[in-house]
Amino acid sequence: MSKYFFMLMVAFVAMSCSKKVEVTGNFAGGSPLERIEFIEASGVATLPLMNIGVDSKGSFAGSFEAPKDGMYIMTYAGKQGMIYLKGGQKLNISGQAEAFPGKFTVSGDAKKNNDFIQEALAQIQTYATQINVGEMVTKDEATFLKEVEKVRVELEKRIDAAAKKSSPDSDAVQWKKDEMNASILGLMSQYEMNHAQATGKADFKVSKNFTDAEAKLKKDNDRMLKNQPIYRNYLLGKLSQEFQTYATANNKSGEETSSVLFSQFLDTKKDMPQLEKDYLLAFVMSNSDINPSTTPENSAKINKIINEKIKDSEIKKDLERIQFVLSGPKMGEAIASSPLVKEDGSAFKLTDNKAKPAMVMFYASWNPYINEATVPVLREVAKFYQSKMDFIYVNLDDTKDQFVKTSKAMLQGMAGTNVYADGGMNSQIAKDLGIYGFKLPSFIMIDKEGKVASKFFYNLGDPELVTILDKLTGLKAPMAPEATLQNDLIAPPMEAAPATK
C-alpha cells in the first residue's frame, strides 16, 4: 500500500510540475501553407517554441514546453496575437483565419485568464481615449503627479472589475497591474523628457516628489524586469541621453558596436543591480547587433560580452542559443549525425556522405520560396556541380507522407539524395543545427569527411556561396546563378524570433 501511495505521489508531482502546454484549435478558412508558432513574449532574443501546420480544414494541434507562466506571442500568417499561458495547461483556440488576431476564442484551462486579459484590455482602451498625453506634459509637476495618480487608480479599478467578471489566477492579475505600472512609468518618462521643451522652461528638473512617485511604481523591479518588456524600454529610455553622451565620447572611430559601448557604459553604473544590467544589455544586443548581417568579428565580440558580462543563466542561455541559430555550427566541426530516413525507409545520416563534398538543403513544402525561387536555380546549380559534389535535400514537412509527395513533385529528376527528418520542424536535426521556420530554405556545405565547410546560406546567388562551391569541387562556375532573396532572414534585425509566414 505504501509503495502504491509513493508512486501515486511521484506521478502527482510530475504532473503538477509539468511545463508542457498542449494546444488544439481551428481557424475556419485557414490555409495548409500557413504555420502557427508560439514565442515567449517576455524573454530576450527568444525563438519559437513550436511550429505546427494547419490542415485543409483549418485545424491544428501541437505542444511545447513553456519556460515560464505569462504572455506568449502566437503567430499565424505573418500576424501576431497575445495569449496568457501557464505550464501544464490544455487549451483550444478557435476563430476565423481572416479575423486573427483581432478576434479569436480561447477555451480550456487557459480560458479564464485570457478572458480576463481581453476584458481588461477593452476596459483600459476605453479609458485611454480620455487621456490627453500632450496636454498632461504641459502641466506643472504637482498637477501632473495628481493626474497620473488618478489615471493609475482608475486603471487599477478597471483591472479589478475585469478580474471580478472572469475569475482569473492571481498571477495573471498581477501581470496586468505590472504592465499598467510600466505604462505609467513610461508616461512619467515622457513628462520628464518633454516638459521643458513643451513649456519653454529650459532649466526644468523633476523634484524628489516625482522620483519618489517613480520609486513607488518600481518597487517590484525584479519581477517587472523579468515579465515586462515595456518596463525595460522605460529603463533604457531613462538612460538614453546619458548613454549617447558616453558613446560619443568613447567611439572616436565611429565603428564600435552598440553592444560593446553599452556594455562598457553599464560598467560605470556601480549601483545598478546585476539583473537589471543583464536584461538591459541583452535587450540592446538583441535589437542592435544579434542579427544575420553581423560580421564574424562583431559576433565574436558579442559572444565575449555574453560570456563575461551576462550573469543570469536563463538570459545567457537564450542569447547563446540565438547566436548559434544565426551563425550555425562552427567550420571544421563534424556535421550533426541526427537520424534521417530515405523514401524507401532506410536510415541515413549526413555523416554517411563520404565520397564527395555535399551541399545540404533544408526545406519544407509549406514554405512559398521553394517552388517560386529555389528549385529552378537549385536545378541549375546541381546540374553544373554534380560530377564533383553530392546534393542532399532534407525535408522538414510534418509527416513522411507529405515528404514523399513533396520530393516527387518538387525535386523529381534532380541529382541528389532525398531524406526526411522525422518530426519536421521538431526533429532532432532541426534542434541540433538550429533550423527554424525563418531559416527555410537554407543551405550548408560539408566536405567529404562530413565536416562543416561553410556557414548557412539563404540565397543561391550569394557570391560567397559560389566561391565555396568552386573551392570544394575544383570547378569554376561561369557566373553566379541568378536568384532572388529567398527568405525573411535577410530582413532587418529582430527583437525576438522572427515569425514564419
Rosetta blueprint (number, residue, H / E / L):
1 M L
2 S H
3 K H
4 Y H
5 F H
6 F H
7 M H
8 L H
9 M H
10 V H
11 A H
12 F H
13 V H
14 A H
15 M H
16 S H
17 C L
18 S L
19 K L
20 K E
21 V E
22 E E
23 V E
24 T E
25 G E
26 N E
27 F E
28 A E
29 G L
30 G L
31 S L
32 P L
33 L L
34 E L
35 R E
36 I E
37 E E
38 F E
39 I E
40 E E
41 A L
42 S L
43 G L
44 V L
45 A L
46 T L
47 L L
48 P L
49 L L
50 M E
51 N E
52 I E
53 G E
54 V L
55 D L
56 S L
57 K L
58 G L
59 S E
60 F E
61 A E
62 G E
63 S E
64 F E
65 E E
66 A L
67 P L
68 K L
69 D L
70 G E
71 M E
72 Y E
73 I E
74 M E
75 T E
76 Y E
77 A L
78 G L
79 K E
80 Q E
81 G E
82 M E
83 I E
84 Y E
85 L E
86 K L
87 G L
88 G L
89 Q L
90 K E
91 L E
92 N E
93 I E
94 S E
95 G E
96 Q E
97 A H
98 E H
99 A H
100 F L
101 P L
102 G L
103 K L
104 F L
105 T E
106 V E
107 S E
108 G E
109 D L
110 A L
111 K H
112 K H
113 N H
114 N H
115 D H
116 F H
117 I H
118 Q H
119 E H
120 A H
121 L H
122 A H
123 Q H
124 I H
125 Q H
126 T H
127 Y H
128 A H
129 T L
130 Q L
131 I L
132 N L
133 V H
134 G H
135 E H
136 M H
137 V H
138 T L
139 K L
140 D L
141 E H
142 A H
143 T H
144 F H
145 L H
146 K H
147 E H
148 V H
149 E H
150 K H
151 V H
152 R H
153 V H
154 E H
155 L H
156 E H
157 K H
158 R H
159 I H
160 D H
161 A H
162 A H
163 A H
164 K H
165 K H
166 S H
167 S L
168 P L
169 D L
170 S H
171 D H
172 A H
173 V H
174 Q H
175 W H
176 K H
177 K H
178 D H
179 E H
180 M H
181 N H
182 A H
183 S H
184 I H
185 L H
186 G H
187 L H
188 M H
189 S H
190 Q H
191 Y H
192 E H
193 M H
194 N H
195 H H
196 A H
197 Q H
198 A H
199 T H
200 G L
201 K L
202 A L
203 D L
204 F L
205 K L
206 V L
207 S L
208 K H
209 N H
210 F H
211 T H
212 D H
213 A H
214 E H
215 A H
216 K H
217 L H
218 K L
219 K L
220 D L
221 N H
222 D H
223 R H
224 M H
225 L H
226 K H
227 N H
228 Q L
229 P H
230 I H
231 Y H
232 R H
233 N H
234 Y H
235 L H
236 L H
237 G H
238 K H
239 L H
240 S H
241 Q H
242 E H
243 F H
244 Q H
245 T H
246 Y H
247 A H
248 T H
249 A H
250 N H
251 N L
252 K L
253 S L
254 G L
255 E L
256 E L
257 T L
258 S H
259 S H
260 V H
261 L H
262 F H
263 S H
264 Q H
265 F H
266 L H
267 D H
268 T L
269 K L
270 K L
271 D L
272 M L
273 P L
274 Q H
275 L H
276 E H
277 K H
278 D H
279 Y H
280 L H
281 L H
282 A H
283 F H
284 V H
285 M H
286 S H
287 N H
288 S H
289 D L
290 I L
291 N L
292 P L
293 S L
294 T L
295 T L
296 P H
297 E H
298 N H
299 S H
300 A H
301 K H
302 I H
303 N H
304 K H
305 I H
306 I H
307 N H
308 E H
309 K H
310 I L
311 K L
312 D L
313 S H
314 E H
315 I H
316 K H
317 K H
318 D H
319 L H
320 E H
321 R H
322 I H
323 Q H
324 F H
325 V H
326 L H
327 S H
328 G L
329 P L
330 K L
331 M L
332 G L
333 E L
334 A E
335 I L
336 A L
337 S L
338 S L
339 P L
340 L E
341 V E
342 K E
343 E L
344 D L
345 G L
346 S L
347 A E
348 F E
349 K L
350 L H
351 T H
352 D H
353 N L
354 K L
355 A L
356 K L
357 P L
358 A E
359 M E
360 V E
361 M E
362 F E
363 Y E
364 A L
365 S L
366 W L
367 N L
368 P L
369 Y H
370 I H
371 N H
372 E H
373 A H
374 T H
375 V H
376 P H
377 V H
378 L H
379 R H
380 E H
381 V H
382 A H
383 K H
384 F H
385 Y H
386 Q L
387 S L
388 K L
389 M L
390 D E
391 F E
392 I E
393 Y E
394 V E
395 N E
396 L L
397 D L
398 D L
399 T L
400 K H
401 D H
402 Q H
403 F H
404 V H
405 K H
406 T H
407 S H
408 K H
409 A H
410 M H
411 L L
412 Q L
413 G L
414 M L
415 A L
416 G L
417 T E
418 N E
419 V E
420 Y E
421 A L
422 D L
423 G L
424 G H
425 M H
426 N H
427 S L
428 Q H
429 I H
430 A H
431 K H
432 D H
433 L H
434 G L
435 I L
436 Y L
437 G H
438 F H
439 K H
440 L L
441 P L
442 S E
443 F E
444 I E
445 M E
446 I E
447 D L
448 K L
449 E L
450 G L
451 K E
452 V E
453 A L
454 S L
455 K L
456 F L
457 F E
458 Y L
459 N L
460 L L
461 G L
462 D L
463 P H
464 E H
465 L H
466 V H
467 T H
468 I H
469 L H
470 D H
471 K H
472 L H
473 T H
474 G L
475 L L
476 K L
477 A L
478 P L
479 M L
480 A L
481 P L
482 E L
483 A L
484 T L
485 L L
486 Q L
487 N L
488 D H
489 L H
490 I H
491 A L
492 P L
493 P L
494 M L
495 E L
496 A L
497 A L
498 P L
499 A L
500 T L
501 K L
